[in-house]
Amino acid sequence: MKDILDRLEERRAEARLGGGEKRIEAQHKRGKLTARERIELFLDKGSFEEFDMFVEHRSNDFGMEKTKIPGDGVVTGWGTVNGRTVYLFSKDFTVFGGSLSETHAQKIIKVQDMAMKARCPVIGLFDAGGARIQEGVAALGGYGEVFKRNVLASGVIPQISVIMGPCAGGDVYSPAMTDFIFMVRDTSYMFVTGPDVVKTVTNEVVTAEELGGASVHTAKSGVADGAFENDVECLLQMRRLIDFLPSNNESGVPQWPTLDAADRLDDSLDTLIPDNPNKPYDIKELILKVVDEGDFFEISAGYAKNIVTGFGRIAGKTVGFVANQPMVLAGVLDSDASRKAARFVRFCDAFNIPIVTFVDVPGFLPGTDQEYGGLIKHGAKLLFAYSQCTVPLITVITRKAFGGAYDVMASKHVGGDLNYAWPTAQIAVMGAKGAVEIIFRGGTPDEIAAQTKQYEDRFLSPFVAAERGYIDDVIMPHSTRRRIARGLAMLANKHVEVPRRKHDNLPV
């Protein structure tokens, strides 16, 4: 019996080595952890249970039958993050460059299927060179099976992709269909076709970093939701993100103990809004002062900075925040901001996460670039997302809410449950000067000035909207957290009946 047990331990040790000591050393020299080191860091200590440690590929072409390595380039299994069950797979770059074979795909598929049965999140750690060329269509078929499961799991369990090395070709489409993508700066990149193919086809000379590095996808393309300095920071932040997310679409948001009183007042908010209506302020200051213990996990911080999205907690429970950012483009809505916010709102609604919206928006960004780029369709995505929501929606207008952007930003008319305004709120079709110049076209400067003052008094205040019931209350800024907390408690059992349909037709 002892011989059998010793042989098992030998085989386990062989499997844990992956591609061998030399390749592990090479991985470390690149500033990257190995697949197993990443899992150990991400999961609670000692909680990892591995599946399919001894699986090997079945390819006999191009001499592949002579090189078989246990695990076949991906480590799969389950464990816990702060006591909550998650499933995961971690691609092993030391084994065939982490390339996907038929059996490699089957290991991932098994984890995806088990996560769906258990209704638990699934996390993919990517560090691979794409499909295994020696297997041809068998590898492509494996990709298709993975993609199909990404779609079936969408809106049922959270799916997170962490890009920790190369992610190219077919590998990029699975992350693209998950809920969140995060990258590691300088060591990770994503692209459909690599620099060599780009040079051959278009004659462009571009590096992997310039083509699909973290700086590109977090700031320009918006493909990634964030980037971190190294593997360690990235995985620790993923643990933090998991703490905010429900396990599935029916479990409800997690609740964590907090010493931050739900009825806490913050007098500093009474002076947050500058006296000059054209002077910016940082909306993140408001969010940080409203959430429990100033803990806010921002999503897509580097992309479309004119709108802020992310997760915080109120009274220990997760809340999604969407807020116009006056510090960037005066908080205006453009195509990128609309798409960013729409995707976040739809995620929150799918997983029953209440949404708090802070509004300070002067309208939609004008110009040919925006119109040619489809601003109408992109703006409609955010409008569609909010209108479709069945989760509690609480909206606070801090300053400007002009034009169609007022409607789009979770107004009472598209489904807002509680719509509050600060005394500094301005709700109108447009700014006073522009409105008066249209209404009183051709008037003298004195007449324009007088009418502007009258327009400001009449429309640039929250009370006209409050008189019509579009604003439920004009609240003191210092009481914002208390009012939101009470509103969320009141709306905890919100239930909305929606017409039966196969699915909606989002203006994608």
Secondary structure, 3 states (H helix, E strand, C coil): CHHHHHHHHHHHHHHHCCCCHHHHHHHHHCCCCCHHHHHHHHCCCCCCEEECCCCCCCCCCCCHHHCCCCCCCEEEEEEEECCEEEEEEEECCCCHHHCECHHHHHHHHHHHHHHHHHCCCEEEEECCCCECHHHCHHHHHHHHHHHHHHHHHCCCCCEEEEECCEEEHHHHHHHHCCCEEEEECCCCEEECCCHHHHHHHHCCCCCHHHHHEHHHHHHCCCCCCEEECCHHHHHHHHHHHHHHCCCCCCCCCCECCCCCCCCCCCHHHHHCCCCCCCCCCCHHHHHHHHCHHHCCEEECCCCCCCEEEEEEEECCEEEEEEEECCCCHHHCECHHHHHHHHHHHHHHHHCCCCEEEEEEECCECCCHHHHHCCHHHHHHHHHHHHHHCCCCEEEEEEEEEEHHHHHHCCCHHHCCCEEEECCCCEEECCCHHHHHHHHCCCCCHHHHHHHHHHHHHHHCCCHHHHHCCCCCEECCHHHHHHHHHHHHHHCCCCCCCCCCCCCCCCCC
